[in-house]
Structure formats: C-alpha cells, structure tokens
Amino acid sequence: MIFVTLGSQKFQFDRLLEKIDNLIVSGSITEEVFAQIGYSDYLPKHYAYQKFMDETEFKKKMKEADFVITHGGTGAIINAVKAHKIVIAVPRKAEYGEHVDDHQREIIREFGEQNYIQPCMEVDDLGEALLQAGQKTFSEYHSNTDRFISDIDDYLQSEIINKNDSRSSRL
C-alpha cells in the first residue's frame, strides 16, 4: 500500500494528489493508495483519502504502508523513515501557493544525500521516483535525540559546577 501524507499546515498540495490520480489511471501505480490530504482542494478520484486523521488512524496507515509519499516536512519524513518505510518526498513550492517559500527543497535534498529517502524534486517525476525507490536500498535512520539531550545535560552540569566553583572561591 502507498500512504500519502501531506501534513496539517494550511497549504494545499493539489499538484501531487492529481499526479497520483494520473499515475493510477495510466497503470503506473497499481498498488492501493490512501492519502491524508490536509488542506488540499483537489479531491482524489481513484484512491481513498481523508482530510485529516487522528494519531491512531495515522499510525495504522503508516504501519500498513510499504511506500510513503510525502511533502518535504521534516516531521513527516522522519516519522516515515523511523517506521522503516520507503519514502518518496516531493517539495511544496511557493510559486503554486503550496508554502511560503521553497525550504522543503533543501530538506529533501539533505535527506536524499544521506540516503534516507528518494527525493522527487518535480511532481512530474513521481512515476520514475517510485520505480527508483523500489529498487534502492536506503540507509537506516538513527535519531540523534539521545546525544542531543546528553550534550545539553553535560552543558547544564558543567554550568552548575562552574557556579559552585565561583561561589566557593568567593568564600
């Protein structure tokens, strides 16, 4: 199953949803597709969708999916790679009113360079991106959250020691 997730920000991504419909009609996509379409105006004609999903529904669809097609939101990408899914990420573009700027291109490029996802910089290249992603072995994503928390803890501990040292030297 292909799970399409477009996040919950107040931006449409109609171009991507319509492209998926076209790929289904042409026979390029034969798998079941389900989409969480958010604030998009385009309503899919050849696959199931919901505007928004609660956390339980979302996790269920993510678990069922083999592929995840998503926008270039960091959270969406990280959630999918942490779930060990094949991820194809397509950036929203400001010129189409899909976001305020084109920062998602950089996010996708970085995740692609790390070999965590299959970047698809242009909606029209989605069919090829799906083929490439299905033939590729991706790197396993390892969160650095624990290291980040440890670094903050080390810093705070050193600050406490420094404050205690300076108090002792004044006495």
N, C-alpha and C positions, 0 to 999 in steps of 0.2 A: 504494500500500500504506500502511496505517496501522500504525505501530510504537508499541506501548505499552511504556513503560519505568517501572518502579516503584522503581528503586534497589536497594540491597543492605542497608539498615538493617533491623533485626529488628522490623519492623512490617508488619502486613497492610494491604491496601487492597482488601478484598473488594467493597465497595460499587461501586467504579469498574469492576472486572472484570465484575461481574454486570450493571451498566448497559450495558456494551458488548455483552454477550451479548443483552440485551433489545433493543438498537437493531438488532442484526443480524437477530433474529427478526422484528422489526416492519418490516424493509426500509429503515430509516433509514440504516443502514450497509450498503453493497453492495460496498465495496472489500474486498480481502484484508486481514486483520488478523493481526498477530503480536505476542505480548506476552512480555515478560520480567517475571514476576510476583513474583519475590523470595520473601519470607516469607508471602505471602498463602495463606490456607487454601482459598479458592474456586478451583476449577479450571474454566477456561473450557470451555464445551460446544460452541461454534460457531466457534471460531478456534484457531489453533495457538499454542502457548506453550512456554516453558521457565522453570524456576525461576530459574536464573542462567545467564549467558553469559560466555564468555571475551572478552577485548578484541577479538580478530579477528572473532568472530561478531557481537558488538555493533556494531562499525563497519560490517560488511557489511549488517546490517539497517537501520542508520541511513542508509546510502547508498541503499538500495533504497526507503526510505520517502518519501512525499510529505508525509504528516502524521505528527506525533509527539504522542501523548497521554501526559502525564507527571504525576507528583506535583509538589509545589512545592519540590523540592530545587534549590538554586542550581546545582549541578553538572549535573544533568540538563537543566535549562533552557538553561544556557549552551552545553553541548555540542550541543544540538539547533539553537539559533539560529546558532551558529558554522557548522554544517553547512548553513545556509540552508534549514531545514525550516519548514513551517507548524506552529507549536507551540500546542497547547491544554494548559494547565496547570490541574490540579484540586488544591486543597489537601487534605491529610490533616487529619483533625480528631481532637482529643484525646478528645472525647466518645464516639467509636466505637473507641477504643483503637488509632488509626492513627498516633499520635505522642504525645509527652509534653506538647505544648502546641500552640497554633494559629499559630505563627510563619509557617507556609507561606502563610497568607492575606496577610500583609504582603509577602512575597517576590513572590508572584504579582501583587499589586496594583501594586507598583513596576515590575515588568517590563511589565505591561499599560499603565501610564501612559506608559512610554517607547515604547510601540507595537512592542515586540519579539515579543509573544505575544498569544494570545487567552485571557484569563482565563475560567475557568469555576468560579465560587465554590461552586456546588452541583452535585453529581453528577447530579441530575435535569435539569439544564440542558445536559447534554453534547450532545444532538442539535442544539439551537439553536446552541451554541458551534461545532460542526463546520460548520454552514451559514454562520455569520458569518465564520469563519476562511477558508473557501474563497472568499469574496467580497471579502476585505480585502487591502490592500497594507500590508505591515509595514515598519518601519524596519530598516535594516541594522545589525546589532550590530557595534560596534567595541570591541575589548578595550582597556582602559587599562593593561594589564600593563606594556607598554614604558615608558609615562610613569611608572608607579609605581616601576619599577626605576631609571629615570633620576633620579627625585626622591630615592630612597634613596642612590644613588651620589653625587649632588650634596651631600647632607647629610653623608655619610661623608667626602667630600673636604674639605668646609668644616671638619669636626671635626679632621681631620689638619692642615690649615693652621693652625687655631686653636691646637692643641697645639704645633706647631712654632714659632709666633709667641711663645707664652708661654715656651717654653724659651729662645728667643733673647733675650727681654727679661730673663731671669734671669742671663744670662751677662754 
